[in-house]
Amino acid sequence: MRSVTSKKTQGTQQSTPNSSGGGSESKSGSESRSGSEASGNGKAASRQAYVPSAIGKREDANVLRAKVLVAFILLLAVTGVATATNLLVKQQEQDNFENLFEGYANQILTVASTRANQFIDAMDSFASSIGAQAAAEHALLNTSWPFYRIPEWSVQAEILSDLTGIDDPFIGVAPIVQEDEREDWNKFAGDQNPIWYQESIENEGYTKMTVQELVSLTVPFIYFIDREHGSMPTPVSQPGEVLPFFQSYPMGLPVGSPIMLTNIDALLSSAGTADVYRITRRTRKATLGFTRISDEYDRLIPGSQLIQPIFNGADTEADDREMVAVVLIRIPWLDYLKQLLSEGEDGIHVVIESACPLVHEDGTFTARDNLTKAERNVVTYQVNGPETVFVGEDDLHDPNYDAYVVSEVFVDMRIDQLQLPEGSCVPLLTLFVYPSAILEDSIKTTHAALYTTVVVVIFVFTILVFLLYDYSVGRRQRIVMDRIAKQDRIVSDVFPTAIRDRLYENQAKSMMNGVDSDMLDEDGPLGLGETYVGKSSSTHGSAPLADLFPSVTVIFADLVGFTAWSSAREPHHVFILLETIYGAFDKLAYRNGVFKVETVGDCYVSAAGLPEPTDDHAVVACRFARECVKKMKDVILKLEVTLGPDTSDLDLRTGIHR
């Protein structure tokens, strides 16, 4: 028998047996009803057990990969944006730090330079004023240097102190005394010291000592401290000019000294002072030197001394003026660097470096590159608003901030190196300003962490929204996929795998060809509804599925006595009987590889040799028919208790057509 499978609305068209008996030709529909027509439960078994669609699995895997990719992209995005935000905010803070420090540094340098110029101008004016006074008195009283006492000395020195901007500087006047004038000088100083002592006590309000006590502590000759012989005052016996201190401000004994400075030779008492004086003597210009000054606690602290020349006569511009004395002022840098910044502007390191190394006691210099740490003329201060703290000698700023240095020549006396004595150097002070961790920490904020956290929170919120949306879409998708899977299971139970796949392929082609999606939704994924029925296949743009099977065997099985039995039963009894029997037959069909064609009432139609052709289809059909008869008896015996004793009267009649 030959069988042809054709796509129809319901059931199976079967051809009549071939009269030649050489076989039969059958057309079995590719769309037969699922399960028993009476039961309608869709539990019919096909030759192959249902397997979930590979397309569904593949799409699920693709969706999972897409989710993983999106999650990875979101992770990269949140990491990148958070990192970029953090770096941008930190860079902004760094820019603010650099701009703020640059402003502070420029302010420090500007104030320091202004004070330096003010200080030097004040010294120059003071020296010119003293020279003019001496010239005027010389014309009236026939007095001349070095035998000249500055009247109202403490008043003029106090005015100079105010002009320099230094709280308590040491100011002294030292006339240049030639070797042949020493004896006369000693007598002149002895006569004049009580006079200017008394003036200073009255003007300064000095109460610690009387004039007589001060005179008693004054050495009556030009001297120096002989440190090799018990630090005793020793008369100066060296040839050449000497530079004895005469009048000084403020009044009183120097810190740590039991005698007055009056008459001490500045040249022999300090190698540093002698070197600065030699430069001043040679260049006839004011000279600034690096030195150490005793503070109120008798500690040596870094400072500077300026020697300003005093010339004889009122003509300050004459090149042939005679240098007759010097004004020496010593200032501690700690006082000079106060009031540079406002309150709260802390953590600025100021390094002061002198271009001249310290002069040894014998007057020699050490080459700059060979200076030891103790010999370097470098000191470091920390500016904290209006206050300044001495950090220590040497360059002690934080090297991590080397790149931020702002420097400027602090004091340049504009002295020609060629005018200096051999072995001397151009006195030059330079200020180097550096930030510190204190300043940087004051600029740092939590904005970087805050903004980064905000960005992360926004991304986390976005991810949560994405996950919620994904869950919602996934839930809807699962509902849709569950419906499709159920339909696919039904289709897989009704049709063989090859037919099912071809139906799917045709449906996909129809959708690609523009079939109305609303119609497809109404008819189901395969368009099996009534809308599809009654329309020609051309409506969907695909030809009917029809395969020719030259050799198959058809099995017919119907219940003997069913009509009489069912007329005396309730509908649900009939449903139970047919469902149980046909369900058992479906399992036997699946096990034997028999294709169930349809059920019509109490008739069960199936075929062997399709949709997968086999050579032993007749044998399979016979075996299946025999097993159905046996199974029928077993099922009837079990149902007799439920459906009544006459149920056992039912029998199965089978027919095989090849």
C-alpha positions as CSV (number, residue, x, y, z in Angstrom):
1,M,0.0,0.0,0.0
2,R,1.3,3.5,-0.8
3,S,0.4,6.3,1.6
4,V,0.6,10.1,0.9
5,T,0.8,12.5,3.9
6,S,-1.1,15.7,3.1
7,K,-1.7,18.9,5.0
8,K,-5.4,19.1,5.9
9,T,-7.5,20.8,8.5
10,Q,-8.5,17.7,10.5
11,G,-8.2,14.0,10.3
12,T,-6.6,11.9,7.6
13,Q,-7.7,11.2,4.0
14,Q,-7.2,7.6,3.2
15,S,-7.4,6.1,-0.3
16,T,-9.4,3.0,-1.0
17,P,-7.5,-0.2,-1.2
18,N,-5.8,-1.0,-4.5
19,S,-7.8,-3.6,-6.3
20,S,-4.7,-5.4,-7.4
21,G,-3.8,-6.3,-3.8
22,G,-0.2,-5.3,-4.5
23,G,-0.4,-2.8,-1.7
24,S,-2.4,0.2,-0.8
25,E,-1.7,3.9,-1.3
26,S,-2.5,6.1,1.7
27,K,-2.5,9.9,2.1
28,S,-2.1,10.7,5.9
29,G,-2.5,14.3,6.9
30,S,0.3,16.2,8.4
31,E,-2.1,17.8,10.8
32,S,-4.1,15.1,12.6
33,R,-5.9,15.7,15.9
34,S,-3.9,15.3,19.1
35,G,-5.0,12.4,21.3
36,S,-8.4,10.9,21.4
37,E,-11.2,12.8,19.8
38,A,-13.4,11.9,22.7
39,S,-10.9,12.6,25.5
40,G,-9.3,15.8,24.0
41,N,-6.5,15.7,26.6
42,G,-3.6,15.9,24.1
43,K,-1.6,13.0,25.6
44,A,-1.1,11.2,22.3
45,A,2.4,9.9,21.9
46,S,4.4,10.3,18.7
47,R,7.2,8.1,17.6
48,Q,9.8,10.3,19.4
49,A,9.4,11.8,22.8
50,Y,9.1,15.5,23.0
51,V,12.4,17.4,23.1
52,P,12.4,21.2,23.8
53,S,13.1,23.3,20.8
54,A,16.8,23.7,20.0
55,I,16.0,27.2,18.7
56,G,14.6,28.0,22.2
57,K,17.7,26.7,23.9
58,R,19.9,28.5,21.5
59,E,18.0,31.8,22.0
60,D,18.1,31.3,25.7
61,A,21.9,30.9,25.5
62,N,22.1,34.0,23.3
63,V,20.0,36.0,25.7
64,L,22.2,34.8,28.6
65,R,25.3,35.9,26.7
66,A,23.8,39.2,25.9
67,K,23.0,39.8,29.6
68,V,26.5,38.8,30.6
69,L,27.8,41.2,28.0
70,V,25.6,44.0,29.1
71,A,26.6,43.4,32.8
72,F,30.2,43.4,31.8
73,I,29.7,46.7,29.8
74,L,27.9,48.2,32.8
75,L,30.7,47.1,35.1
76,L,33.3,48.6,32.8
77,A,31.2,51.8,32.5
78,V,30.7,52.2,36.2
79,T,34.4,51.5,36.8
80,G,35.5,53.9,34.0
81,V,33.1,56.7,34.9
82,A,33.8,56.4,38.6
83,T,37.6,56.4,38.0
84,A,37.3,59.3,35.6
85,T,35.2,61.3,38.1
86,N,37.6,60.6,40.9
87,L,40.6,61.6,38.8
88,L,38.9,64.7,37.5
89,V,37.9,65.9,41.0
90,K,41.3,65.1,42.3
91,Q,42.9,67.0,39.4
92,Q,40.6,69.9,40.2
93,E,41.8,69.8,43.8
94,Q,45.4,69.6,42.6
95,D,44.9,72.6,40.3
96,N,43.3,74.5,43.2
97,F,46.2,73.5,45.4
98,E,48.8,74.7,42.9
99,N,46.9,78.0,42.2
100,L,46.5,78.7,45.9
101,F,50.2,77.9,46.6
102,E,51.3,80.1,43.7
103,G,49.2,83.0,45.2
104,Y,50.7,82.5,48.6
105,A,54.3,82.2,47.2
106,N,53.9,85.4,45.2
107,Q,52.5,87.2,48.2
108,I,55.4,86.1,50.4
109,L,58.0,87.1,47.7
110,T,56.3,90.4,47.1
111,V,56.1,91.3,50.8
112,A,59.6,90.1,51.5
113,S,61.0,92.1,48.5
114,T,59.1,95.2,49.5
115,R,60.4,95.0,53.1
116,A,63.9,94.4,51.8
117,N,63.8,97.5,49.6
118,Q,62.2,99.5,52.4
119,F,64.9,98.3,54.8
120,I,67.8,99.2,52.4
121,D,66.3,102.5,51.5
122,A,65.8,103.3,55.2
123,M,69.5,102.5,56.0
124,D,70.7,104.6,53.1
125,S,68.6,107.6,54.2
126,F,69.8,107.2,57.8
127,A,73.5,107.1,56.8
128,S,73.0,110.1,54.6
129,S,71.3,112.0,57.4
130,I,74.1,111.2,59.8
131,G,76.7,112.3,57.3
132,A,74.9,115.6,56.7
133,Q,74.6,116.2,60.5
134,A,78.3,115.6,61.0
135,A,79.2,117.9,58.2
136,A,76.9,120.7,59.6
137,E,78.4,120.3,63.1
138,H,81.9,120.3,61.6
139,A,81.2,123.7,60.1
140,L,79.9,125.1,63.4
141,L,82.0,123.3,66.0
142,N,85.0,122.2,64.0
143,T,84.3,118.5,64.9
144,S,85.2,115.7,62.5
145,W,85.2,112.0,62.2
146,P,86.0,109.7,64.0
147,F,85.6,112.2,66.9
148,Y,81.9,112.7,66.4
149,R,78.9,111.7,68.7
150,I,75.5,111.5,67.0
151,P,73.1,113.7,69.1
152,E,69.9,112.1,70.3
153,W,71.2,108.8,69.0
154,S,68.5,106.5,70.5
155,V,65.7,108.7,69.0
156,Q,67.1,108.5,65.5
157,A,67.9,104.8,65.9
158,E,64.3,104.1,67.0
159,I,63.0,105.9,64.0
160,L,65.3,103.7,61.8
161,S,64.0,100.6,63.6
162,D,60.4,101.6,62.7
163,L,61.3,102.3,59.1
164,T,62.9,98.9,58.7
165,G,59.8,97.1,60.0
166,I,61.9,95.0,62.4
167,D,60.7,94.8,66.0
168,D,64.0,94.7,67.9
169,P,67.0,95.0,65.6
170,F,70.5,95.7,66.8
171,I,71.8,99.0,65.4
172,G,75.3,100.3,65.9
173,V,77.6,103.1,64.6
174,A,81.3,102.3,64.3
175,P,83.6,105.1,63.1
176,I,86.7,104.2,61.1
177,V,89.7,104.9,63.4
178,Q,93.2,104.9,62.0
179,E,96.1,103.5,63.9
180,D,97.5,106.9,64.9
181,E,94.1,108.0,66.2
182,R,93.5,105.2,68.7
183,E,94.8,107.0,71.8
184,D,92.8,110.1,71.0
185,W,89.8,107.9,70.3
186,N,90.0,106.2,73.7
187,K,90.0,109.6,75.4
188,F,87.1,110.9,73.2
189,A,85.0,107.8,73.8
190,G,85.6,108.0,77.6
191,D,84.3,111.5,77.6
192,Q,81.3,111.0,75.4
193,N,80.0,107.6,76.6
194,P,78.3,109.0,79.7
195,I,76.6,111.6,77.6
196,W,75.0,109.3,75.1
197,Y,74.3,106.7,77.8
198,Q,72.3,109.3,79.7
199,E,70.4,110.3,76.5
200,S,69.6,106.7,75.7
201,I,68.4,105.9,79.3
202,E,66.0,108.9,79.2
203,N,64.7,108.3,75.6
204,E,64.3,104.5,75.9
205,G,63.2,104.4,79.5
206,Y,66.0,102.1,80.4
207,T,65.9,101.3,84.2
208,K,68.1,98.3,84.6
209,M,71.3,100.2,85.2
210,T,72.5,103.8,85.9
211,V,75.0,105.7,83.8
212,Q,77.7,105.1,86.3
213,E,77.0,101.3,86.2
214,L,77.1,101.3,82.5
215,V,80.4,103.3,82.5
216,S,81.9,100.8,84.9
217,L,81.1,98.0,82.5
218,T,82.6,99.8,79.5
219,V,86.1,98.9,78.4
220,P,88.1,102.2,78.2
221,F,90.0,101.3,75.1
222,I,89.5,99.6,71.7
223,Y,89.5,95.9,72.3
224,F,88.7,92.5,71.0
225,I,87.9,89.3,72.9
226,D,90.9,87.0,73.0
227,R,89.3,83.6,73.1
228,E,92.7,81.9,73.3
229,H,93.4,83.5,76.7
230,G,90.2,83.2,78.7
231,S,88.0,85.4,76.5
232,M,89.4,88.5,78.1
233,P,89.1,92.0,76.6
234,T,92.4,92.7,74.9
235,P,93.7,96.0,73.4
236,V,93.9,96.0,69.7
237,S,97.6,96.1,68.7
238,Q,97.4,95.1,65.0
239,P,98.4,97.8,62.5
240,G,95.8,99.4,60.3
241,E,92.4,100.9,60.8
242,V,90.0,99.6,63.4
243,L,86.2,99.7,63.6
244,P,85.1,100.2,67.3
245,F,81.5,100.2,68.2
246,F,80.5,103.5,69.7
247,Q,76.8,104.2,69.9
248,S,74.4,101.3,69.8
249,Y,70.7,100.6,70.1
250,P,68.9,99.3,72.2
251,M,70.6,100.4,75.4
252,G,72.1,97.7,77.7
253,L,74.4,94.8,77.9
254,P,74.4,92.3,75.0
255,V,72.8,89.0,75.7
256,G,75.4,86.7,77.4
257,S,78.0,89.4,77.7
258,P,79.3,91.0,81.1
259,I,80.5,94.2,79.4
260,M,79.2,96.8,77.0
261,L,79.9,96.6,73.3
262,T,81.3,100.1,73.3
263,N,84.9,100.2,71.9
264,I,84.9,96.6,70.7
265,D,86.5,96.2,67.4
266,A,83.9,94.9,64.9
267,L,86.7,93.6,62.6
268,L,88.4,91.4,65.1
269,S,85.3,90.3,67.0
270,S,83.6,88.6,64.0
271,A,85.1,87.2,60.8
272,G,81.8,87.5,59.1
273,T,81.5,91.2,60.0
274,A,85.1,91.8,58.8
275,D,84.4,90.2,55.4
276,V,81.2,92.2,54.9
277,Y,83.1,95.4,55.9
278,R,85.9,94.6,53.5
279,I,83.4,94.4,50.7
280,T,81.8,97.6,51.8
281,R,85.1,99.3,52.1
282,R,86.2,98.2,48.6
283,T,82.9,98.9,46.8
284,R,81.7,101.9,48.9
285,K,78.2,100.3,48.9
286,A,76.0,98.7,51.5
287,T,76.7,95.0,51.9
288,L,74.4,92.4,53.3
289,G,75.9,89.3,55.0
290,F,74.6,86.1,56.5
291,T,75.2,85.7,60.2
292,R,74.0,84.3,63.5
293,I,72.5,86.5,66.2
294,S,72.1,85.8,69.9
295,D,68.4,85.9,70.8
296,E,67.0,86.8,74.2
297,Y,67.8,83.2,75.5
298,D,71.4,83.5,74.3
299,R,70.8,81.1,71.4
300,L,72.4,81.7,68.1
301,I,69.7,82.1,65.5
302,P,70.1,82.7,61.7
303,G,70.0,86.3,60.7
304,S,71.6,88.9,58.5
305,Q,73.7,92.0,59.0
306,L,73.8,95.0,56.8
307,I,76.8,97.4,56.8
308,Q,75.9,100.8,55.4
309,P,78.8,103.2,54.8
310,I,78.6,106.8,56.2
311,F,80.5,109.4,54.1
312,N,81.9,112.7,55.2
313,G,80.0,115.7,53.9
314,A,76.5,116.5,52.7
315,D,77.1,115.7,49.1
316,T,75.9,112.1,48.8
317,E,76.5,111.9,45.1
318,A,80.2,112.9,45.1
319,D,82.5,110.1,44.0
320,D,85.4,111.3,46.1
321,R,83.5,111.3,49.3
322,E,85.5,109.9,52.3
323,M,84.1,106.9,54.0
324,V,84.3,107.8,57.7
325,A,82.0,105.3,59.5
326,V,79.5,102.5,59.1
327,V,76.0,101.8,60.4
328,L,75.6,98.1,61.2
329,I,72.2,96.5,61.7
330,R,71.6,92.9,62.6
331,I,68.2,91.4,62.0
332,P,66.9,87.9,62.8
333,W,65.1,86.3,59.8
334,L,62.4,85.0,62.2
335,D,61.3,88.5,62.9
336,Y,61.7,89.7,59.4
337,L,59.4,86.9,58.0
338,K,56.4,87.6,60.3
339,Q,53.1,88.9,59.1
340,L,53.5,87.5,55.6
341,L,50.2,85.7,55.3
342,S,46.8,85.9,56.9
343,E,45.4,83.7,59.6
344,G,44.7,80.1,58.4
345,E,47.2,80.3,55.5
346,D,49.6,77.7,56.9
347,G,52.2,75.3,55.8
348,I,54.5,77.3,53.5
349,H,58.2,76.5,53.7
350,V,60.6,79.4,53.0
351,V,64.2,78.6,52.4
352,I,66.8,81.4,52.5
353,E,70.1,80.8,50.9
354,S,73.1,83.0,50.8
355,A,75.4,83.1,47.8
356,C,78.4,83.5,50.1
357,P,79.5,80.7,52.4
358,L,80.4,81.3,56.0
359,V,83.8,83.0,56.4
360,H,86.3,81.0,58.6
361,E,87.9,82.7,61.6
362,D,91.0,83.2,59.6
363,G,89.1,85.0,56.9
364,T,89.2,82.3,54.3
365,F,86.3,80.8,52.4
366,T,85.3,77.3,51.5
367,A,84.4,76.6,47.9
368,R,80.6,76.5,47.6
369,D,80.5,73.0,46.2
370,N,82.7,71.7,49.1
371,L,80.6,73.2,51.9
372,T,79.6,70.9,54.8
373,K,76.1,71.0,56.1
374,A,77.2,73.2,59.1
375,E,78.9,75.6,56.7
376,R,76.0,76.1,54.3
377,N,74.3,79.5,54.6
378,V,70.8,78.0,54.2
379,V,68.0,78.1,56.6
380,T,64.4,76.9,56.5
381,Y,61.3,78.5,58.0
382,Q,57.6,77.6,58.0
383,V,55.1,80.3,57.5
384,N,51.8,79.7,59.4
385,G,49.7,82.7,58.7
386,P,51.1,85.8,60.5
387,E,53.5,83.6,62.5
388,T,56.8,82.1,61.3
389,V,58.5,79.1,62.8
390,F,62.2,78.3,62.5
391,V,62.5,74.8,61.1
392,G,66.3,74.5,61.1
393,E,69.5,75.2,59.3
394,D,69.9,73.7,55.8
395,D,67.3,73.1,53.2
396,L,64.7,71.1,55.1
397,H,61.6,71.5,52.8
398,D,59.8,68.3,51.7
399,P,61.5,67.1,48.5
400,N,58.1,65.8,47.3
401,Y,57.3,69.4,46.4
402,D,60.4,70.3,44.5
403,A,58.4,70.8,41.3
404,Y,56.3,73.6,42.9
405,V,59.2,75.8,43.9
406,V,58.9,79.6,43.4
407,S,62.1,81.5,43.9
408,E,63.3,85.0,43.6
409,V,66.4,87.0,44.5
410,F,65.6,88.4,47.8
411,V,68.3,91.0,48.3
412,D,70.7,91.9,45.5
413,M,73.1,94.7,46.4
414,R,74.2,95.0,42.8
415,I,77.9,94.8,43.6
416,D,80.4,94.2,40.8
417,Q,82.3,91.0,41.5
418,L,85.4,92.6,40.0
419,Q,85.5,95.2,42.8
420,L,85.7,92.6,45.5
421,P,88.8,91.5,47.3
422,E,90.3,88.2,46.3
423,G,88.5,85.3,48.0
424,S,85.2,87.3,48.5
425,C,82.0,86.7,46.7
426,V,78.9,88.7,45.7
427,P,76.6,88.8,48.7
428,L,73.2,87.6,47.3
429,L,70.2,86.3,49.2
430,T,67.6,84.1,47.4
431,L,64.2,83.0,48.7
432,F,62.8,79.6,47.7
433,V,59.2,79.0,48.6
434,Y,57.8,75.5,48.7
435,P,54.4,74.1,49.8
436,S,54.1,71.4,52.4
437,A,51.8,68.5,53.2
438,I,50.1,70.8,55.7
439,L,49.0,73.1,53.0
440,E,48.0,70.3,50.6
441,D,45.9,68.6,53.4
442,S,44.1,71.8,54.0
443,I,43.0,71.9,50.4
444,K,42.0,68.3,50.2
445,T,38.3,67.6,50.5
446,T,36.0,64.6,50.4
447,H,34.5,65.7,47.1
448,A,36.4,63.1,45.1
449,A,35.0,60.3,47.2
450,L,31.6,61.9,47.4
451,Y,31.2,62.4,43.6
452,T,32.6,59.0,42.9
453,T,30.1,57.5,45.4
454,V,27.3,59.4,43.7
455,V,28.3,58.1,40.3
456,V,28.5,54.6,41.6
457,V,25.1,54.9,43.3
458,I,23.6,56.2,40.0
459,F,25.0,53.3,38.1
460,V,23.9,50.8,40.8
461,F,20.4,52.3,40.6
462,T,20.5,52.0,36.8
463,I,21.7,48.4,37.1
464,L,18.9,47.7,39.6
465,V,16.3,49.3,37.2
466,F,17.8,47.2,34.4
467,L,17.6,44.1,36.5
468,L,14.0,44.9,37.4
469,Y,13.2,45.5,33.8
470,D,15.0,42.4,32.8
471,Y,13.1,40.4,35.4
472,S,9.8,41.9,34.1
473,V,10.6,41.2,30.5
474,G,12.0,37.8,31.4
475,R,8.9,36.9,33.3
476,R,6.7,37.9,30.4
477,Q,9.1,36.1,28.1
478,R,8.8,33.0,30.2
479,I,5.1,33.1,30.1
480,V,5.2,33.5,26.3
481,M,7.9,30.8,26.0
482,D,5.9,28.5,28.3
483,R,2.9,28.9,26.0
484,I,5.0,28.3,22.9
485,A,6.6,25.3,24.6
486,K,3.2,23.8,25.3
487,Q,2.1,24.4,21.7
488,D,5.4,23.0,20.5
489,R,4.9,20.0,22.7
490,I,1.4,19.5,21.3
491,V,2.8,19.9,17.8
492,S,5.6,17.5,18.5
493,D,3.1,15.0,19.9
494,V,0.8,15.3,16.9
495,F,3.4,15.5,14.1
496,P,6.7,13.6,13.5
497,T,9.8,15.7,14.0
498,A,10.5,16.1,10.3
499,I,6.9,17.4,9.7
500,R,7.0,19.6,12.7
501,D,10.3,21.2,11.6
502,R,9.0,21.7,8.1
503,L,5.8,23.4,9.5
504,Y,8.0,25.8,11.5
505,E,10.1,26.5,8.5
506,N,7.1,27.3,6.3
507,Q,5.7,29.4,9.1
508,A,8.9,31.4,9.3
509,K,8.9,31.9,5.6
510,S,5.3,33.1,5.8
511,M,6.2,35.7,8.4
512,M,9.1,36.9,6.3
513,N,6.8,37.2,3.4
514,G,4.6,39.7,5.3
515,V,1.7,37.6,6.6
516,D,-0.4,39.6,9.0
517,S,1.0,39.1,12.5
518,D,-2.5,39.7,14.0
519,M,-3.8,36.7,12.1
520,L,-0.8,34.6,13.2
521,D,-1.4,35.6,16.8
522,E,-5.0,34.5,16.5
523,D,-4.3,31.3,14.8
524,G,-1.3,30.4,17.0
525,P,2.4,30.0,16.2
526,L,1.6,27.6,13.3
527,G,-1.6,29.2,12.0
528,L,-3.7,26.2,12.9
529,G,-6.9,28.2,13.8
530,E,-10.0,28.6,11.9
531,T,-8.7,31.6,10.1
532,Y,-6.2,29.4,8.5
533,V,-8.8,26.8,7.8
534,G,-10.8,27.5,4.8
535,K,-8.1,29.5,3.1
536,S,-6.0,28.1,0.4
537,S,-2.4,27.5,1.2
538,S,-1.5,30.3,-1.2
539,T,-2.8,32.7,1.3
540,H,0.3,32.1,3.4
541,G,2.5,31.8,0.4
542,S,3.5,28.2,1.0
543,A,2.4,24.9,-0.7
544,P,0.8,22.0,1.3
545,L,3.1,19.5,2.9
546,A,2.6,16.3,1.1
547,D,5.1,13.3,1.1
548,L,4.7,10.1,-0.9
549,F,5.2,6.8,1.1
550,P,5.1,3.9,-1.5
551,S,4.9,1.1,1.1
552,V,3.1,1.3,4.5
553,T,0.7,-0.8,6.5
554,V,-2.5,0.7,8.0
555,I,-4.0,-0.6,11.2
556,F,-7.7,-0.2,12.1
557,A,-8.9,-1.0,15.5
558,D,-12.5,-0.4,16.8
559,L,-14.4,-1.5,19.9
560,V,-17.0,-4.2,19.5
561,G,-20.2,-3.5,21.4
562,F,-19.3,0.1,22.0
563,T,-22.5,1.6,20.6
564,A,-24.8,-0.4,22.9
565,W,-22.5,0.1,25.9
566,S,-22.1,3.8,25.5
567,S,-25.9,4.4,25.0
568,A,-26.4,3.2,28.6
569,R,-23.5,5.2,30.1
570,E,-23.0,8.8,31.3
571,P,-20.7,10.9,29.1
572,H,-17.9,10.9,31.6
573,H,-17.9,7.1,31.7
574,V,-17.5,7.1,27.9
575,F,-14.7,9.7,28.3
576,I,-12.9,7.5,30.9
577,L,-13.1,4.4,28.7
578,L,-11.8,6.0,25.5
579,E,-9.1,8.0,27.3
580,T,-7.8,5.0,29.1
581,I,-7.8,2.7,26.0
582,Y,-6.4,5.2,23.5
583,G,-3.8,6.3,26.0
584,A,-2.6,2.7,26.3
585,F,-2.6,2.3,22.5
586,D,-0.6,5.6,22.2
587,K,2.1,4.2,24.4
588,L,2.2,0.9,22.4
589,A,2.4,2.9,19.2
590,Y,5.3,4.9,20.5
591,R,7.1,1.8,21.6
592,N,6.6,0.0,18.3
593,G,7.3,3.0,16.0
594,V,3.7,3.2,14.8
595,F,2.3,6.5,13.6
596,K,-1.1,7.4,15.0
597,V,-3.2,8.8,12.2
598,E,-6.5,9.6,14.0
599,T,-9.3,8.4,16.2
600,V,-12.9,8.6,15.0
601,G,-15.3,7.7,17.7
602,D,-14.3,4.2,18.9
603,C,-12.1,3.7,15.9
604,Y,-8.3,4.0,16.3
605,V,-6.4,4.4,13.0
606,S,-2.6,4.2,12.8
607,A,0.0,3.3,10.2
608,A,3.5,1.6,10.2
609,G,6.2,2.7,7.8
610,L,5.7,6.4,8.1
611,P,6.8,9.1,8.5
612,E,10.1,7.2,8.6
613,P,10.0,4.4,6.0
614,T,10.9,0.9,7.2
615,D,11.1,-2.5,5.4
616,D,9.3,-4.4,8.2
617,H,6.3,-2.2,8.5
618,A,3.9,-5.2,8.1
619,V,5.6,-7.1,10.9
620,V,5.5,-4.0,13.1
621,A,1.8,-3.5,12.3
622,C,1.0,-7.1,13.2
623,R,2.9,-6.9,16.5
624,F,1.2,-3.6,17.3
625,A,-2.3,-5.0,16.6
626,R,-1.6,-8.1,18.7
627,E,-0.4,-6.0,21.7
628,C,-3.4,-3.7,21.3
629,V,-5.7,-6.7,21.6
630,K,-3.9,-7.9,24.7
631,K,-3.7,-4.5,26.3
632,M,-7.5,-4.1,25.6
633,K,-8.3,-7.1,27.8
634,D,-6.1,-5.8,30.6
635,V,-7.7,-2.3,30.5
636,I,-11.2,-3.7,30.4
637,L,-10.6,-5.9,33.5
638,K,-9.4,-2.8,35.4
639,L,-12.2,-0.6,34.3
640,E,-15.0,-3.2,35.0
641,V,-15.1,-2.2,38.7
642,T,-15.6,1.5,37.8
643,L,-17.7,1.4,34.7
644,G,-19.9,-1.6,35.4
645,P,-19.8,-5.4,34.9
646,D,-21.0,-5.3,31.3
647,T,-17.8,-3.4,30.4
648,S,-16.0,-6.7,30.1
649,D,-18.3,-7.6,27.2
650,L,-16.5,-5.0,25.1
651,D,-13.9,-6.4,22.7
652,L,-11.4,-5.1,20.1
653,R,-11.5,-5.8,16.4
654,T,-8.4,-5.0,14.4
655,G,-7.7,-4.9,10.7
656,I,-4.5,-4.5,8.8
657,H,-4.2,-3.3,5.3
658,R,-1.0,-3.4,3.4
